[in-house]
């Protein structure tokens, strides 16, 4: 979206350049307007460069988040498995009387 806006602004600057070349301006000298337009073009180029850098860093950040999500899902699954195993491996607390009754039943 920002890149589209920058392209639109660049077109507007080009139109201003053409208009300046054809008409000039009563308020400012053509040289002053040309300098101002050149400054604006430099600013647009700087912003285009910054947007490109931002886009690159955002892609890198998105990739890092994707990796994080994958690792998080794996760790979450492993944690769930370990908790299940721990729960299954717990020794049940049984009283001596209950064990004696079980032995008698088995005999």
C-alpha positions, 0 to 999 in steps of 0.5 A, spaced: 500 500 500 505 504 501 509 503 495 502 504 491 502 511 494 509 512 493 508 511 486 502 516 485 506 521 489 512 520 484 507 521 478 504 527 481 512 530 482 513 528 475 507 532 473 509 538 477 516 538 473 512 538 466 507 543 469 513 547 471 517 546 465 511 549 461 508 554 465 513 557 471 510 560 477 508 567 478 509 566 486 516 563 486 522 563 481 522 557 476 529 555 479 526 555 486 521 551 484 526 546 481 530 546 487 524 544 491 521 539 486 528 536 486 528 536 494 521 532 494 524 527 489 530 526 493 525 525 499 521 520 495 527 516 493 529 516 501 522 513 503 522 508 497 529 506 500 526 505 507 520 502 505 524 497 501 528 496 507 522 495 512 519 490 507 525 486 507 526 486 515 518 485 516 519 478 511 525 476 516 520 477 522 515 473 519 519 468 517 522 468 525 515 468 527 513 462 523 519 458 525 517 460 532 510 457 531 512 451 529 517 450 535 512 452 540 507 447 537 512 441 537 514 443 544 507 444 546 505 437 544 512 434 547 509 437 554 502 434 553 506 427 552 510 428 558 504 430 562 500 424 560 506 419 561 507 422 568 500 421 570 500 414 567 507 412 571 504 415 578 504 410 583 497 409 586 497 410 593 494 404 596 493 403 603 496 396 606 489 394 608 487 395 600 493 391 598 491 385 603 484 385 600 487 384 593 491 379 595 486 375 598 481 376 592 487 373 588 488 367 592 
